[in-house]
Amino acid sequence: MGSDTERSTRSAATRDLILVAAERLFAEHGLYAVSNRQVSEAAGQGNNAAVGYHFGTKTDLVRAIVTKHAEQIEKLRAAALRYIEGSTDVRDWVACLVRPSTEHFAALGTPSWYARFSAQVMTDPSLRVLVYTEASAASPSLAKLVSGLGKTLDDLPEGIRRVRADMGRSLMVHMCAERELRLAGEGDPETIGWHDFGTDLIDAIVGIWTAPVTR
C-alpha cells in the first residue's frame, strides 16, 4: 500500500514539474517551437518521453495547463457573481469577467507565465477552438456571466455585439500578457500591479461595450 502511495505521489510531483516547465517554455517561445523533449529536460526528467507518458499529446498537455488555472479562476468568478446577481450595470459584469483573472495572476506571484501562455494559445487557430471551447463549456459561471452581460446590452445589434465581444476578449488576453511581461522585469520599474491594471482594463472594456454605434 505504501509503495503504491509513494509511486502515486512521485507521479503527481512529476506531472506538476512538467506542467510548470511547459507553461513557461510555451509562454516564452511559442507552442510549436517547443518539443516534448525540451519540456521533459526543463522539468528535470531524465526520460525524454516523460511528457507523452504523463499527458499524451502536446494538445493534451496544453489542455491540462488550461484546466489547472481555469479551476482557480472559476472559483473566483463564481464568488464574484454572487455579489452582482440581477445587476443592470455593464461595469459590474465586465468587472466579473476581468477581476477573477487578474486576481489569479496576482496570486501566481512574479514572475508568472500563464497570461503569456494564454496569448500563445489564443493565436493558434486549432488550439484556440479546442481548448477554450472546452474551458467555456466546463464553466457554469462563465455561461452565467455572458448571459448577464448580454441582458445589459439589449440595444446593441447582434453583429455589433459579436464584434465587440471579440475586441474585449482580445484586449483582455493580450494586455494581460503584456502586463505579465512587464511585471517580470521586461518593462519600466514603475509598472502598475494587477489590481490597478485590472481597473484600467475594466474601464477600457466597458468603453468598448458602451461606445456609440455609428455604422
C-alpha positions in Angstrom: 0.0 0.0 0.0 2.8 2.4 1.0 4.7 1.6 -2.3 1.6 2.4 -4.4 1.1 5.6 -2.4 4.8 6.6 -3.0 4.5 5.9 -6.7 1.3 8.0 -6.9 3.0 10.9 -5.0 6.0 10.8 -7.3 3.8 10.7 -10.4 1.8 13.7 -9.2 5.0 15.6 -8.4 6.4 14.8 -11.9 3.2 15.9 -13.5 3.4 19.2 -11.7 7.0 19.8 -12.7 6.1 19.1 -16.3 3.1 21.5 -16.2 5.2 24.3 -14.8 8.1 23.8 -17.3 5.7 23.5 -20.2 3.8 26.6 -19.3 7.0 28.7 -19.0 8.5 27.4 -22.3 5.3 27.7 -24.3 4.8 31.3 -22.9 8.4 32.3 -23.8 8.9 30.5 -27.1 5.5 29.6 -28.6 3.6 26.3 -28.7 5.2 24.8 -31.7 8.8 26.0 -31.1 9.0 23.8 -28.0 9.3 20.0 -28.2 8.1 17.5 -25.7 11.8 16.6 -25.2 12.6 20.1 -24.3 9.8 20.2 -21.8 11.0 16.9 -20.2 14.5 18.3 -19.9 13.3 21.6 -18.4 11.3 19.6 -15.9 14.4 17.7 -14.8 13.2 14.4 -16.2 15.9 12.0 -17.5 13.3 10.2 -19.6 12.6 12.3 -22.7 9.3 10.5 -23.1 8.0 11.8 -19.8 5.6 14.2 -21.3 4.0 11.6 -23.5 3.8 9.1 -20.6 2.1 11.5 -18.2 0.0 13.6 -20.6 -0.2 12.1 -24.1 0.0 14.6 -27.0 1.0 18.3 -26.8 -2.7 19.2 -27.1 -3.4 17.1 -24.0 -0.6 18.9 -22.2 -1.9 22.4 -23.2 -5.4 21.3 -22.1 -4.0 20.2 -18.7 -2.3 23.6 -18.2 -5.5 25.5 -19.1 -7.6 23.2 -16.8 -5.3 23.7 -13.8 -5.7 27.5 -14.0 -9.3 27.5 -15.1 -10.4 25.7 -11.9 -9.0 28.5 -9.7 -10.4 31.3 -11.9 -13.8 29.5 -11.9 -13.9 29.7 -8.1 -13.1 33.4 -8.1 -15.6 34.1 -10.8 -18.4 32.2 -9.1 -17.8 34.1 -5.9 -17.8 37.4 -7.7 -21.1 36.6 -9.5 -22.9 36.1 -6.2 -22.4 39.8 -5.4 -23.8 41.2 -8.6 -26.7 38.9 -9.4 -29.5 40.9 -11.0 -27.4 43.9 -11.8 -28.2 46.0 -14.9 -24.8 47.8 -14.8 -22.4 46.8 -17.6 -19.4 47.6 -15.5 -20.5 45.1 -12.8 -20.5 42.3 -15.4 -17.3 43.4 -17.0 -15.6 43.5 -13.6 -16.8 39.9 -13.0 -15.0 38.9 -16.2 -11.8 40.7 -15.6 -11.1 40.6 -11.8 -11.0 36.8 -11.4 -8.3 36.6 -14.0 -6.2 39.5 -12.7 -6.6 38.3 -9.1 -5.4 34.8 -10.2 -2.4 36.3 -12.0 -1.6 38.3 -8.9 -1.8 35.2 -6.7 0.7 33.4 -9.0 3.4 35.9 -8.0 6.2 37.3 -10.1 7.4 36.0 -12.5 4.5 34.1 -13.9 3.8 32.8 -17.3 0.1 31.9 -17.6 -1.1 35.2 -19.2 1.6 34.9 -21.9 0.8 31.2 -22.4 -2.9 32.1 -22.9 -1.9 34.7 -25.5 0.0 32.0 -27.4 -3.0 29.6 -27.3 -5.3 32.5 -28.4 -3.3 33.0 -31.6 -3.2 29.3 -32.5 -6.3 28.5 -34.6 -6.7 24.8 -33.7 -5.8 25.0 -30.1 -7.8 28.2 -29.5 -11.1 26.5 -30.6 -10.3 23.2 -28.9 -9.1 24.4 -25.6 -11.2 27.5 -25.0 -14.4 25.9 -26.2 -13.9 23.1 -23.8 -13.0 25.5 -21.0 -16.1 27.6 -21.6 -18.3 24.5 -21.7 -17.0 23.4 -18.3 -17.6 26.8 -16.7 -21.1 27.4 -15.3 -20.1 30.8 -14.0 -18.8 32.0 -17.5 -22.1 31.0 -19.1 -24.0 32.9 -16.4 -21.7 35.9 -16.9 -22.2 36.0 -20.6 -25.9 35.8 -20.2 -26.0 38.6 -17.6 -23.8 40.9 -19.6 -25.9 40.3 -22.7 -29.1 41.4 -20.9 -27.4 44.8 -20.2 -26.7 45.2 -23.9 -30.1 44.5 -25.5 -29.9 47.8 -27.5 -26.8 46.6 -29.4 -27.4 44.9 -32.8 -26.2 41.3 -32.7 -23.5 41.8 -35.3 -22.0 44.7 -33.3 -22.2 42.6 -30.1 -20.2 39.8 -31.7 -17.5 42.2 -32.9 -17.2 43.9 -29.5 -17.1 40.6 -27.7 -14.1 39.7 -29.9 -12.5 43.1 -29.2 -12.9 42.8 -25.5 -11.6 39.2 -25.4 -8.5 40.1 -27.4 -7.8 43.2 -25.4 -8.0 41.2 -22.1 -5.8 38.3 -23.3 -3.1 40.3 -24.9 -2.9 43.2 -22.5 -2.7 40.7 -19.6 0.2 39.0 -21.4 1.9 42.4 -21.8 1.4 43.3 -18.2 2.8 39.9 -17.1 5.9 40.5 -19.2 6.4 44.0 -17.8 6.0 42.8 -14.2 8.5 40.0 -14.9 11.1 42.7 -15.4 11.0 43.4 -19.1 9.4 46.9 -18.8 9.9 50.0 -16.8 10.1 49.7 -13.0 7.0 51.9 -12.5 4.7 49.3 -14.0 1.5 49.2 -12.0 0.4 45.9 -10.4 -2.5 43.6 -11.2 -5.2 45.4 -9.2 -4.8 48.8 -10.8 -4.2 47.3 -14.1 -7.5 45.4 -13.7 -9.3 48.6 -13.1 -7.8 50.2 -16.2 -8.8 47.1 -18.2 -12.3 47.2 -16.9 -12.6 50.9 -17.9 -11.4 50.1 -21.4 -13.7 47.1 -22.0 -16.7 49.0 -20.6 -15.8 51.7 -23.1 -15.8 49.2 -25.9 -19.2 47.9 -25.0 -20.8 51.3 -24.4 -19.3 53.2 -27.3 -21.8 54.7 -29.8 -22.7 52.7 -32.9 -22.0 54.8 -36.0 -22.4 52.3 -38.8 
